[in-house]
Amino acid sequence: MSIFEKYFKEKYNPLRPSTFIIKVKANTNGELDDLKRLTSFLDEYYKNPPVTQRIKHYAAGVFFVHKCPICDNPLLYREKPNPDYHKTCGKIECRHKFNYLSTAESMKEKYGVENISQTKEWNEKVKSTNLRKRGVEWNTQRIELIDARRASWKENKEDQIAARIATNQKKYGSDYAIQNKEVKEKFKKSINNSEDLSDITSLRIQTSKKNNEQ
C-alpha cells in the first residue's frame, strides 16, 4: 500500500474532506506526490489538475477522464463553489446543445413531445391569450403585421429575393429548396399519393417565381 493509499484509508472523511485536502496539499510525508502518481492520467488532459480533482477520482475509483457528451473532449472541472465537473467541456456550442437535448428529453418524458409548443395545452393557451389581447389566434394574423410585411416586400422585393436565393444556395446548393435532392426525398415521403414528383417540383418553382414577381 502506497503512502497516499494508506493515508486515505486512515484519514479520509467524505463528510469533511477539507481538512484531508489541506493535509494532502502540505505533502508532509509525500502524500501529494503519491496522489499525483496515482492520478497521472489527468495530466494528459488538464493543465495542473487541482488536488480536489485528483482526490475526487481516487475516492470514486475512477481512473479515466470524463468526456463531454457532445464533442467527446474532457469535461470542464471547477473548484468553487463545490468541486465537481460541469456537464460539458465548457464550450458555448456544447453547453447550448446539451441544454437543448436535456430539455427535449425531459419534455418527452413528461409530455411526449420535445418542445412545449408541440403540446395541445400550450397552443390552446397561446390562442386564448392572443384572442383576448389582439383579437386573433396567432400573432402573425394581426392586420398591422400583414400590412407591414406587404409594404416591406414591395419596397425591398429585389433585395429579399436575392437574399432568399443566396441563403438557399448556401444551404441547399440551389435557388429553391425543392430543387435539392434531399429536400425532394423528404417531400416525397410526406405525401401519400402517387403524384409525379417532377410535376410537383415544377409547379412549386413556378408558384414561387410567380409570387416573387408580384
ZAROKE-552034 format. One record per residue: residue number from 1; x, y, z of N, C-alpha, C, O in turn. Coordinates in steps of 0.001 Angstrom, whole numbers, plus 500000, padded with zeros to 6 digits. Layout:
REM residues N
{atom NUM,{X,Y,Z},{X,Y,Z},{X,Y,Z},{X,Y,Z}}
...
***
This chain:
REM residues 214
{atom 1,{500846,498799,500000},{500000,500000,500000},{500880,501250,500000},{501784,501372,500827}}
{atom 2,{500625,502161,499092},{501442,503360,498961},{501144,504364,500069},{500232,504175,500874}}
{atom 3,{501942,505443,500089},{501806,506466,501132},{500409,507086,501124},{499749,507180,502159}}
{atom 4,{499974,507506,499933},{498657,508150,499867},{497539,507161,500158},{496587,507497,500863}}
{atom 5,{497637,505967,499634},{496591,504965,499849},{496398,504690,501334},{495269,504573,501810}}
{atom 6,{497488,504590,502052},{497426,504344,503491},{496824,505547,504217},{495975,505392,505095}}
{atom 7,{497271,506741,503843},{496765,507968,504474},{495276,508152,504182},{494514,508550,505063}}
{atom 8,{494862,507861,502941},{493457,507974,502549},{492593,507025,503382},{491534,507412,503875}}
{atom 9,{493043,505806,503533},{492295,504797,504276},{492126,505188,505735},{491085,504914,506333}}
{atom 10,{493139,505829,506315},{493109,506166,507733},{492413,507498,508030},{491752,507635,509060}}
{atom 11,{492557,508474,507136},{492118,509833,507460},{490955,510407,506647},{490315,511364,507080}}
{atom 12,{490683,509846,505500},{489682,510475,504631},{488273,510353,505192},{487826,509265,505556}}
{atom 13,{487575,511495,505257},{486186,511542,505709},{485387,512282,504639},{485536,513496,504500}}
{atom 14,{484542,511581,503880},{483790,512231,502786},{482872,513353,503256},{482498,514218,502464}}
{atom 15,{482506,513349,504536},{481630,514389,505067},{482420,515649,505436},{481858,516741,505516}}
{atom 16,{483711,515488,505655},{484564,516625,505998},{485886,516511,505238},{486931,516271,505842}}
{atom 17,{485842,516681,503932},{487047,516474,503116},{488061,517618,503180},{489228,517422,502842}}
{atom 18,{487633,518807,503608},{488516,519978,503578},{489787,519788,504390},{490871,520145,503928}}
{atom 19,{489675,519229,505594},{490850,519006,506443},{491824,518043,505775},{493038,518245,505796}}
{atom 20,{491269,516998,505185},{492085,515998,504492},{492824,516631,503317},{494007,516368,503103}}
{atom 21,{492123,517462,502565},{492705,518125,501394},{493876,519027,501808},{494926,519034,501167}}
{atom 22,{493673,519781,502886},{494727,520684,503375},{495984,519910,503742},{497095,520326,503413}}
{atom 23,{495806,518789,504420},{496953,517990,504852},{497656,517323,503665},{498878,517175,503665}}
{atom 24,{496885,516927,502665},{497493,516335,501467},{498314,517390,500734},{499414,517106,500262}}
{atom 25,{497778,518614,500639},{498488,519706,499977},{499812,520010,500685},{500790,520394,500044}}
{atom 26,{499834,519834,502009},{501059,520082,502780},{502179,519133,502369},{503359,519460,502489}}
{atom 27,{501796,517954,501884},{502761,516981,501356},{503850,516616,502385},{505010,516400,502037}}
{atom 28,{503440,516557,503643},{504390,516315,504736},{505196,515041,504541},{506417,515044,504701}}
{atom 29,{504528,513973,504202},{505195,512683,504034},{505150,512179,502587},{505299,510987,502319}}
{atom 30,{504941,513115,501675},{504909,512743,500269},{503548,512288,499791},{503441,511639,498751}}
{atom 31,{502470,512631,500562},{501118,512223,500172},{500713,512805,498818},{500151,512103,497977}}
{atom 32,{501001,514085,498615},{500617,514738,497360},{501373,514148,496188},{500790,513906,495131}}
{atom 33,{502654,513915,496358},{503460,513334,495278},{502910,511967,494866},{502857,511633,493683}}
{atom 34,{502503,511189,495867},{501968,509860,495575},{500606,509951,494897},{500292,509167,494002}}
{atom 35,{499796,510926,495339},{498482,511127,494721},{498638,511518,493256},{497880,511053,492405}}
{atom 36,{499615,512367,492959},{499861,512766,491571},{500249,511563,490717},{499868,511455,489552}}
{atom 37,{501009,510672,491323},{501416,509470,490591},{500206,508585,490304},{500072,508043,489207}}
{atom 38,{499333,508443,491290},{498157,507577,491148},{497138,508145,490155},{496360,507403,489555}}
{atom 39,{497154,509449,489994},{496175,510092,489085},{496884,510804,487935},{496407,511827,487442}}
{atom 40,{498000,510271,487519},{498797,510901,486451},{498055,510976,485121},{498425,511774,484261}}
{atom 41,{497010,510158,484933},{496246,510181,483686},{495578,511536,483464},{495296,511918,482328}}
{atom 42,{495326,512265,484564},{494695,513578,484446},{495624,514600,483793},{495167,515529,483128}}
{atom 43,{496932,514422,483989},{497907,515377,483464},{497938,515396,481938},{498418,516356,481336}}
{atom 44,{497430,514339,481316},{497412,514283,479857},{496327,515185,479265},{496399,515578,478101}}
{atom 45,{495313,515510,480092},{494169,516272,479589},{493980,517626,480266},{493334,518510,479703}}
{atom 46,{494535,517802,481471},{494350,519041,482217},{495707,519638,482603},{496656,518916,482910}}
{atom 47,{495775,520963,482581},{496989,521647,482998},{496929,521879,484502},{496049,522590,484987}}
{atom 48,{497848,521288,485231},{497908,521400,486692},{496572,521046,487351},{495952,521910,487971}}
{atom 49,{496120,519807,487230},{494861,519392,487878},{494902,519660,489381},{495876,519279,490032}}
{atom 50,{493896,520294,489950},{493905,520596,491386},{493802,519326,492243},{493376,518272,491770}}
{atom 51,{494194,519452,493489},{494167,518312,494416},{492754,517768,494570},{492555,516556,494654}}
{atom 52,{491767,518672,494607},{490376,518229,494770},{489940,517306,493637},{489211,516339,493858}}
{atom 53,{490392,517612,492427},{490049,516787,491269},{490703,515411,491370},{490082,514392,491072}}
{atom 54,{491945,515400,491786},{492665,514127,491928},{492028,513254,493013},{491823,512055,492823}}
{atom 55,{491720,513880,494150},{491112,513123,495252},{489733,512602,494851},{489357,511485,495206}}
{atom 56,{488978,513423,494105},{487640,513018,493661},{487714,511737,492830},{486904,510827,493007}}
{atom 57,{488674,511675,491937},{488837,510486,491097},{489264,509281,491932},{488726,508184,491780}}
{atom 58,{490235,509499,492812},{490734,508373,493617},{489633,507850,494547},{489444,506640,494667}}
{atom 59,{488918,508753,495195},{487866,508351,496137},{486754,507571,495441},{486173,506653,496018}}
{atom 60,{486464,507947,494191},{485390,507275,493440},{485893,506033,492705},{485103,505263,492160}}
{atom 61,{487210,505847,492695},{487770,504701,491974},{487652,504854,490478},{487564,503868,489746}}
{atom 62,{487649,506097,490025},{487515,506386,488592},{488877,506825,488050},{489321,507946,488295}}
{atom 63,{489522,505938,487320},{490863,506232,486817},{490860,506447,485298},{491670,505894,484554}}
{atom 64,{489915,507270,484891},{489828,507693,483492},{489208,509079,483465},{488657,509542,484464}}
{atom 65,{489298,509734,482326},{488799,511108,482186},{487354,511102,481704},{487006,510383,480767}}
{atom 66,{486514,511908,482352},{485121,512055,481916},{485084,512903,480653},{485768,513923,480564}}
{atom 67,{484290,512483,479680},{484238,513180,478392},{482913,513928,478182},{481865,513541,478697}}
{atom 68,{483005,514990,477420},{481828,515787,477068},{480902,514943,476192},{481368,514355,475216}}
{atom 69,{479608,514863,476508},{478681,514050,475715},{478419,514605,474314},{477833,513923,473474}}
{atom 70,{478852,515837,474067},{478620,516460,472769},{479824,516319,471845},{479687,515870,470707}}
{atom 71,{481018,516705,472337},{482196,516720,471464},{483261,515706,471858},{484251,515547,471143}}
{atom 72,{483080,515022,472976},{483999,513985,473441},{485331,514539,473964},{486284,513778,474136}}
{atom 73,{485410,515828,474212},{486577,516406,474870},{486399,516279,476392},{485281,516058,476857}}
{atom 74,{487476,516412,477171},{487359,516291,478626},{486374,517294,479220},{486291,518435,478765}}
{atom 75,{485636,516866,480230},{484707,517766,480905},{485467,518880,481612},{486595,518687,482065}}
{atom 76,{484838,520046,481701},{485422,521169,482428},{485261,520923,483930},{484190,520531,484395}}
{atom 77,{486345,521159,484681},{486307,520950,486134},{486321,522293,486847},{487029,523215,486443}}
{atom 78,{485534,522394,487909},{485517,523617,488716},{485872,523283,490158},{485552,522201,490652}}
{atom 79,{486530,524214,490822},{486861,524020,492235},{485869,524708,493158},{485647,524261,494283}}
{atom 80,{485267,525807,492677},{484329,526558,493509},{483013,526743,492772},{483008,526804,491543}}
{atom 81,{481894,526834,493488},{481756,526755,494946},{481905,525340,495500},{482375,525146,496621}}
{atom 82,{481499,524356,494701},{481645,522958,495104},{482452,522224,494046},{482050,522175,492883}}
{atom 83,{483598,521644,494440},{484445,520947,493466},{483684,519848,492730},{483196,518896,493338}}
{atom 84,{483594,519997,491421},{482885,518981,490638},{483075,519282,489153},{483621,520318,488777}}
{atom 85,{482613,518357,488326},{482690,518536,486879},{481440,519228,486355},{480346,519065,486894}}
{atom 86,{481626,520005,485290},{480487,520555,484574},{479886,519439,483725},{480452,518350,483627}}
{atom 87,{478759,519712,483124},{478092,518710,482284},{478731,518574,480910},{478546,517565,480229}}
{atom 88,{479490,519602,480501},{480139,519578,479192},{481585,520064,479306},{482091,520301,480403}}
{atom 89,{482235,520208,478155},{483617,520688,478118},{483706,522177,478408},{484793,522700,478653}}
{atom 90,{482577,522859,478382},{482553,524292,478667},{482370,525175,477450},{482081,526363,477597}}
{atom 91,{482532,524628,476239},{482338,525426,475033},{480871,525843,474926},{479969,525078,475266}}
{atom 92,{480653,527061,474451},{479294,527604,474362},{478384,526710,473531},{477253,526427,473928}}
{atom 93,{478880,526263,472368},{478041,525441,471493},{477666,524109,472149},{476557,523608,471961}}
{atom 94,{478596,523542,472918},{478322,522278,473606},{477325,522477,474742},{476444,521646,474962}}
{atom 95,{477475,523589,475459},{476546,523885,476560},{475134,524079,476036},{474170,523561,476600}}
{atom 96,{475023,524833,474946},{473708,525097,474363},{473054,523805,473859},{471872,523558,474101}}
{atom 97,{473838,522996,473163},{473293,521757,472616},{472902,520796,473738},{471861,520143,473667}}
{atom 98,{473740,520711,474774},{473440,519832,475909},{472155,520275,476604},{471303,519450,476934}}
{atom 99,{472023,521580,476822},{470819,522105,477476},{469582,521829,476637},{468527,521477,477164}}
{atom 100,{469723,521994,475308},{468597,521742,474407},{468181,520270,474466},{466998,519957,474593}}
{atom 101,{469169,519370,474372},{468869,517939,474390},{468289,517504,475731},{467384,516672,475784}}
{atom 102,{468819,518077,476820},{468322,517736,478152},{466876,518185,478311},{466038,517461,478848}}
{atom 103,{466600,519404,477830},{465231,519929,477913},{464282,519099,477059},{463172,518773,477480}}
{atom 104,{464735,518762,475848},{463910,517969,474935},{463607,516594,475531},{462494,516083,475406}}
{atom 105,{464613,516003,476182},{464422,514687,476786},{463437,514751,477943},{462578,513883,478092}}
{atom 106,{463574,515800,478765},{462657,515975,479895},{461228,516209,479410},{460271,515672,479968}}
{atom 107,{461103,517028,478352},{459789,517310,477787},{459148,516046,477230},{457944,515831,477364}}
{atom 108,{459979,515212,476599},{459449,513991,476003},{458954,513028,477077},{457932,512363,476908}}
{atom 109,{459692,512961,478184},{459296,512085,479285},{458005,512577,479937},{457149,511779,480320}}
{atom 110,{457876,513900,480059},{456734,514480,480769},{455503,514649,479892},{454383,514368,480318}}
{atom 111,{455722,515120,478638},{454583,515447,477777},{454503,514618,476494},{453498,514666,475784}}
{atom 112,{455555,513862,476198},{455545,513054,474987},{455976,513811,473745},{455886,513285,472636}}
{atom 113,{456447,515049,473917},{456939,515865,472806},{458273,516486,473214},{458614,516520,474396}}
{atom 114,{459028,516978,472221},{460347,517549,472517},{460292,519039,472824},{461233,519589,473396}}
{atom 115,{459205,519693,472450},{459092,521129,472676},{457713,521453,473232},{456710,520902,472779}}
{atom 116,{457664,522347,474214},{456399,522694,474856},{455374,523218,473862},{454170,523064,474064}}
{atom 117,{455861,523845,472772},{454956,524406,471777},{454222,523323,470985},{453282,523614,470244}}
{atom 118,{454660,522068,471147},{454007,520969,470443},{452827,520399,471233},{452096,519548,470728}}
{atom 119,{452642,520856,472448},{451546,520342,473270},{450242,521079,472963},{450244,522264,472630}}
{atom 120,{449155,520367,473080},{447840,520947,472817},{447536,522047,473834},{446968,523082,473487}}
{atom 121,{447918,521815,475095},{447644,522775,476162},{448310,524123,475881},{447708,525182,476056}}
{atom 122,{449579,524054,475436},{450324,525289,475167},{449676,526063,474020},{449501,527279,474106}}
{atom 123,{449325,525362,472956},{448714,526015,471799},{447375,526650,472148},{447060,527750,471693}}
{atom 124,{446592,525947,472958},{445296,526491,473358},{445472,527735,474221},{444710,528694,474104}}
{atom 125,{446474,527711,475081},{446734,528856,475954},{447182,530059,475132},{446749,531181,475393}}
{atom 126,{448052,529834,474135},{448521,530927,473267},{447357,531521,472490},{447216,532740,472395}}
{atom 127,{446526,530647,471936},{445361,531123,471174},{444442,531966,472051},{443975,533028,471641}}
{atom 128,{444189,531474,473265},{443301,532177,474193},{443855,533554,474545},{443122,534542,474570}}
{atom 129,{445154,533605,474816},{445797,534881,475173},{445763,535859,474008},{445468,537040,474193}}
{atom 130,{446065,535372,472807},{446050,536238,471630},{444656,536751,471304},{444485,537910,470924}}
{atom 131,{443659,535883,471456},{442277,536308,471201},{441859,537399,472180},{441188,538360,471803}}
{atom 132,{442259,537241,473433},{441888,538214,474465},{442594,539554,474255},{441995,540615,474430}}
{atom 133,{443882,539492,473875},{444669,540716,473763},{444636,541348,472377},{444679,542571,472245}}
{atom 134,{444560,540503,471337},{444717,541031,469976},{443567,540713,469040},{443499,541257,467938}}
{atom 135,{442659,539838,469461},{441511,539522,468631},{441771,538492,467560},{440903,538237,466725}}
{atom 136,{442951,537891,467564},{443301,536832,466602},{443971,535689,467365},{444496,535881,468462}}
{atom 137,{443941,534483,466755},{444525,533328,467446},{446049,533354,467443},{446687,532939,468411}}
{atom 138,{446629,533844,466350},{448088,533874,466219},{448552,535288,465922},{447883,536035,465208}}
{atom 139,{449681,535643,466466},{450217,536994,466319},{450424,537367,464852},{450266,538523,464459}}
{atom 140,{450781,536354,464047},{451038,536607,462623},{449771,536954,461845},{449847,537353,460683}}
{atom 141,{448599,536802,462481},{447340,537118,461810},{446932,538573,461998},{445929,539017,461439}}
{atom 142,{447695,539305,462774},{447374,540716,463019},{447480,541520,461721},{448480,541438,461008}}
{atom 143,{446436,542296,461428},{446365,543056,460184},{447555,543993,460027},{448114,544108,458937}}
{atom 144,{447949,544670,461121},{449049,545624,461011},{450364,544950,460634},{451187,545533,459927}}
{atom 145,{450562,543695,461116},{451779,542961,460776},{451748,542489,459325},{452760,542520,458624}}
{atom 146,{450570,542055,458892},{450421,541613,457496},{450671,542779,456551},{451370,542634,455548}}
{atom 147,{450092,543946,456875},{450276,545139,456039},{451746,545568,456025},{452267,545991,454993}}
{atom 148,{452412,545455,457192},{453815,545861,457286},{454697,544940,456439},{455641,545397,455795}}
{atom 149,{454381,543636,456445},{455150,542683,455634},{454952,542956,454148},{455902,542913,453366}}
{atom 150,{453721,543233,453771},{453433,543523,452369},{454153,544785,451910},{454699,544831,450807}}
{atom 151,{454152,545808,452763},{454807,547069,452421},{456318,546866,452302},{456969,547397,451401}}
{atom 152,{456842,546098,453217},{458283,545815,453203},{458666,545036,451956},{459714,545277,451357}}
{atom 153,{457794,544086,451564},{458063,543278,450375},{458074,544149,449117},{458929,543979,448247}}
{atom 154,{457122,545084,449023},{457040,545950,447847},{458258,546859,447744},{458752,547130,446649}}
{atom 155,{458743,547332,448905},{459865,548256,448919},{461210,547552,448693},{462128,548119,448102}}
{atom 156,{461305,546321,449169},{462607,545635,449127},{462537,544277,448432},{463283,543358,448770}}
{atom 157,{461628,544158,447453},{461395,542867,446815},{462663,542273,446207},{462982,541109,446445}}
{atom 158,{463381,543066,445428},{464568,542547,444753},{465624,542078,445746},{466232,541022,445569}}
{atom 159,{465834,542874,446794},{466831,542506,447812},{466421,541239,448555},{467257,540385,448849}}
{atom 160,{465122,541124,448859},{464651,539947,449589},{464753,538680,448741},{465101,537613,449247}}
{atom 161,{464449,538805,447452},{464562,537653,446548},{466016,537204,446467},{466319,536013,446546}}
{atom 162,{466911,538180,446308},{468346,537871,446219},{468840,537213,447501},{469646,536283,447466}}
{atom 163,{468345,537709,448634},{468758,537155,449929},{468262,535718,450084},{468988,534859,450585}}
{atom 164,{467031,535457,449655},{466471,534099,449744},{467272,533124,448877},{467613,532019,449300}}
{atom 165,{467559,533569,447657},{468303,532705,446739},{469703,532439,447282},{470196,531313,447216}}
{atom 166,{470345,533483,447820},{471690,533327,448391},{471665,532338,449553},{472554,531497,449683}}
{atom 167,{470638,532446,450393},{470505,531529,451532},{470284,530101,451058},{470894,529167,451578}}
{atom 168,{469405,529933,450063},{469131,528598,449526},{470361,527993,448857},{470615,526794,448977}}
{atom 169,{471119,528824,448155},{472341,528337,447509},{473345,527845,448553},{473994,526814,448379}}
{atom 170,{473452,528599,449624},{474388,528238,450688},{473931,526983,451426},{474738,526122,451777}}
{atom 171,{472627,526897,451652},{472080,525794,452450},{471788,524543,451633},{472046,523428,452087}}
{atom 172,{471250,524724,450422},{470806,523586,449619},{471582,523396,448309},{471506,522335,447690}}
{atom 173,{472333,524432,447889},{473058,524327,446635},{472178,524582,445422},{472532,524196,444308}}
{atom 174,{471033,525231,445627},{470116,525542,444526},{469341,526813,444867},{469307,527247,446018}}
{atom 175,{468707,527412,443820},{467955,528643,444051},{466735,528415,444924},{466342,529281,445705}}
{atom 176,{466137,527232,444780},{464933,526896,445534},{465159,525584,446284},{465747,524646,445747}}
{atom 177,{464687,525529,447527},{464923,524355,448385},{464429,523066,447749},{465068,522021,447880}}
{atom 178,{463286,523134,447057},{462677,521943,446480},{463522,521341,445356},{463294,520204,444943}}
{atom 179,{464503,522114,444861},{465388,521590,443816},{466485,520697,444407},{467176,519987,443677}}
{atom 180,{466634,520739,445718},{467645,519922,446386},{467167,518472,446497},{466007,518225,446825}}
{atom 181,{468058,517515,446223},{467703,516096,446191},{467153,515612,447528},{466141,514911,447570}}
{atom 182,{467819,515986,448624},{467382,515535,449952},{466017,516109,450303},{465168,515419,450868}}
{atom 183,{465815,517380,449963},{464518,518014,450226},{463426,517334,449417},{462313,517127,449901}}
{atom 184,{463761,516988,448173},{462794,516283,447325},{462366,514974,447965},{461180,514646,448012}}
{atom 185,{463351,514228,448457},{463061,512933,449069},{462184,513081,450306},{461244,512311,450507}}
{atom 186,{462498,514080,451137},{461689,514317,452340},{460272,514702,451965},{459305,514252,452579}}
{atom 187,{460165,515548,450937},{458844,515982,450493},{458057,514807,449916},{456849,514683,450120}}
{atom 188,{458767,513959,449200},{458128,512795,448586},{457549,511873,449648},{456463,511318,449481}}
{atom 189,{458285,511717,450740},{457823,510852,451831},{456634,511458,452560},{455827,510744,453155}}
{atom 190,{456533,512791,452509},{455473,513467,453256},{454121,513428,452552},{453099,513756,453155}}
{atom 191,{454109,513033,451293},{452836,512956,450573},{452432,511490,450405},{453276,510624,450173}}
{atom 192,{451185,511239,450519},{450706,509849,450473},{449873,509581,449227},{448794,508993,449298}}
{atom 193,{450391,510022,448089},{449707,509726,446836},{450761,509455,445778},{451956,509507,446070}}
{atom 194,{450346,509172,444571},{451260,508773,443502},{451540,509899,442514},{451945,509637,441381}}
{atom 195,{451327,511156,442929},{451602,512265,442020},{453066,512249,441611},{453938,511878,442396}}
{atom 196,{453317,512645,440407},{454693,512667,439909},{455459,513814,440559},{455031,514966,440495}}
{atom 197,{456584,513499,441179},{457343,514485,441931},{457892,515593,441037},{457971,516748,441454}}
{atom 198,{458271,515242,439808},{458818,516268,438912},{457773,517335,438609},{458093,518518,438488}}
{atom 199,{456495,516896,438486},{455418,517852,438240},{455224,518760,439443},{455028,519968,439307}}
{atom 200,{455283,518146,440639},{455112,518916,441874},{456235,519930,442014},{456002,521082,442381}}
{atom 201,{457464,519491,441718},{458632,520367,441812},{458491,521545,440855},{458722,522698,441221}}
{atom 202,{458105,521227,439612},{457932,522271,438600},{456862,523266,439014},{457029,524477,438862}}
{atom 203,{455742,522734,439549},{454647,523590,439974},{455070,524509,441111},{454732,525693,441124}}
{atom 204,{455820,523949,442074},{456268,524748,443218},{457219,525860,442787},{457131,526981,443286}}
{atom 205,{458120,525556,441870},{459077,526555,441389},{458337,527663,440656},{458627,528844,440846}}
{atom 206,{457359,527269,439797},{456583,528248,439054},{455804,529158,440003},{455736,530372,439808}}
{atom 207,{455216,528541,441037},{454441,529305,442018},{455335,530285,442768},{454968,531439,442991}}
{atom 208,{456530,529797,443155},{457470,530639,443884},{457920,531813,443034},{458000,532941,443519}}
{atom 209,{458217,531550,441750},{458638,532619,440833},{457514,533626,440629},{457747,534833,440567}}
{atom 210,{456286,533110,440524},{455137,533982,440328},{454959,534896,441526},{454682,536085,441371}}
{atom 211,{455121,534337,442735},{454984,535141,443954},{456075,536221,444018},{455839,537340,444473}}
{atom 212,{457275,535851,443550},{458380,536809,443567},{458160,537978,442607},{458659,539083,442822}}
{atom 213,{457402,537708,441546},{457163,538727,440533},{456054,539694,440929},{455933,540785,440371}}
{atom 214,{455239,539273,441912},{454099,540108,442304},{454547,541330,443118},{453714,542138,443528}}
***
